[in-house]
């Protein structure tokens, strides 16, 4: 068993988390397991969050979240923070929500077919965005379709209703889901910690940024629920089971693999491992690529709506300098070369990071967010780091060690409420603790700090 746990001394894994990690690490197909800072176990999920697992020759769907390609991104608006006074921010957030009424953001079935094959590129063209500004900062440029996979194979990995029903939910409201811990946060880059590194990445003090957490949308939701045994987000109704059976046994030849399919998708056995080289492994690989591509497109729609709202409030082309700085998914299953061996790395609320690469570490909408770069120690963490430090921030506050609260506040918009609530900032000791751990292990170091000024949460259309 190869298990490494990187945790703060005041916040070691809970007993049930420790047992789960040990059980996963002892699976015969698992080569390595790494628990990262901010480890926690979300209700209804099959494995702890903020972890990464390297698996030999198999896909184990339950080692990542059912919300495949849920991710985060950071957008540089090209504007000085002073250009958006509080009343202007209110209008930008109102117009962002109001973009749901503009049909230019909807897709037709033909564009959806392109999205699951081509990823973000298809949506960039659909929205008329500049490909360089929209894709340069995105992981894998927003497309993970393997070279040997044909479009027809990707379409066949999904339910036909997804691609053929003109009323399908996945054609509308891309980029408008901010339920749970998802958010749209306006931030000011208020401190440069490494001038040379910031200059290399085009980061400027005083610039207004927008960070989002969202996706992957309804296509990843379908793949997460139908290609695995899931507890969260999929009610175990007879209707659901009947639909799932029809999907996996839609051809007579499918029944010849009844026992195999039943074990992987219906039996409820913990952590079933699907051989990548087998027919079900191939189906999963193809469905995963469709899911990832849709997720990248979903977050590109967020970028398009941000740009549209800024133009509406400030005047056309005032936000022409808007660019995507960084976008990375944190629920993924993908082949990667780890110490010379090709392994299937399963990340669960952890992001991919390599030495020299940019990565963002959010805290909470009442704490700063740090922009940083990967260090050489990522080679020992399956090139992974936590996707945030929110749970650690909450923990330190709960034990009375949250740190000093600065005299700052964030404008918080909830749902359809037009007037924001003014939320005072709290201590960021938990965020700082995670930062120190990552620096001590030579995984990542901060180069700039962002201060939140406004956030949208609990909104979905």
LINQUI-V260538 format. One record per backbone hydrogen bond with DSSP energy under -0.5 kcal/mol. CO is the residue of the C=O (numbers start at 1). NH is the residue of the N-H. If there is no record, write none. Layout:
BEGIN
CO:NH
CO:NH
END
This chain:
BEGIN
1:3
2:33
4:6
4:35
5:7
8:11
14:18
15:19
16:20
17:21
18:22
19:23
20:24
21:25
22:26
24:27
25:2
27:30
29:31
29:56
32:54
33:4
34:36
34:52
35:6
36:39
40:42
40:49
42:45
44:231
44:232
49:40
50:36
51:348
52:34
53:55
53:346
54:31
54:32
55:57
55:344
57:276
59:274
60:63
61:64
66:68
67:70
70:330
70:331
71:214
72:328
73:212
74:325
74:326
75:77
75:210
76:323
79:208
80:83
81:84
83:85
85:88
85:89
86:90
87:91
88:92
89:93
90:94
91:95
92:96
93:97
94:98
95:99
96:99
97:100
98:101
99:102
101:103
102:105
103:106
108:112
109:113
110:114
111:115
112:116
113:117
114:118
115:119
118:121
119:122
119:123
120:124
121:125
122:126
123:127
124:128
124:129
125:128
129:131
130:134
131:135
132:136
133:324
135:138
137:327
138:141
139:142
140:143
142:120
146:149
148:150
150:153
150:154
151:155
152:156
153:157
154:157
155:158
159:162
159:163
160:163
160:164
161:165
164:166
165:168
168:171
169:172
171:107
173:176
176:178
176:461
178:458
178:459
179:182
183:213
184:456
185:211
186:453
186:454
187:209
188:190
188:451
189:206
191:193
191:449
194:198
195:199
196:200
197:201
198:203
199:202
204:207
206:81
207:189
208:77
209:187
210:75
211:185
212:73
213:183
214:71
217:221
218:222
219:223
220:224
221:225
222:226
223:227
228:230
235:237
237:241
238:242
239:243
240:244
241:245
242:246
243:247
244:248
245:249
247:250
251:254
251:255
252:255
253:256
254:257
255:258
257:261
258:262
259:263
260:264
261:265
262:266
262:267
269:272
272:274
273:275
274:59
275:278
275:281
278:282
279:283
280:284
281:285
282:286
283:287
284:288
285:289
286:290
287:291
288:292
289:293
290:294
291:295
292:296
293:297
294:298
295:299
296:300
297:301
298:302
299:303
300:304
301:305
302:306
303:307
304:308
305:309
306:310
307:311
308:312
309:313
310:314
311:315
315:318
317:320
319:322
323:76
323:325
326:74
327:139
328:72
329:352
330:349
330:350
331:69
332:347
334:345
336:338
336:343
337:339
338:341
341:338
341:343
343:336
343:345
344:55
344:346
345:334
345:347
346:53
347:332
347:349
348:50
348:51
349:387
351:385
354:357
354:374
357:374
359:372
360:362
361:370
362:389
364:367
366:426
369:450
370:361
371:447
371:448
372:359
373:445
374:356
375:378
376:379
377:380
378:381
378:383
383:353
385:351
387:362
389:393
390:394
391:395
392:396
393:397
394:398
395:399
396:401
397:400
402:429
404:406
406:408
408:425
410:412
410:423
411:413
411:455
412:414
412:421
413:415
413:457
414:417
421:412
421:423
422:424
423:410
428:432
429:433
430:434
431:435
432:436
433:437
434:438
435:439
436:440
437:441
438:443
438:444
439:442
442:377
443:375
445:373
447:193
447:194
448:371
449:190
449:191
450:369
451:188
453:411
454:186
455:413
456:184
457:415
459:178
END
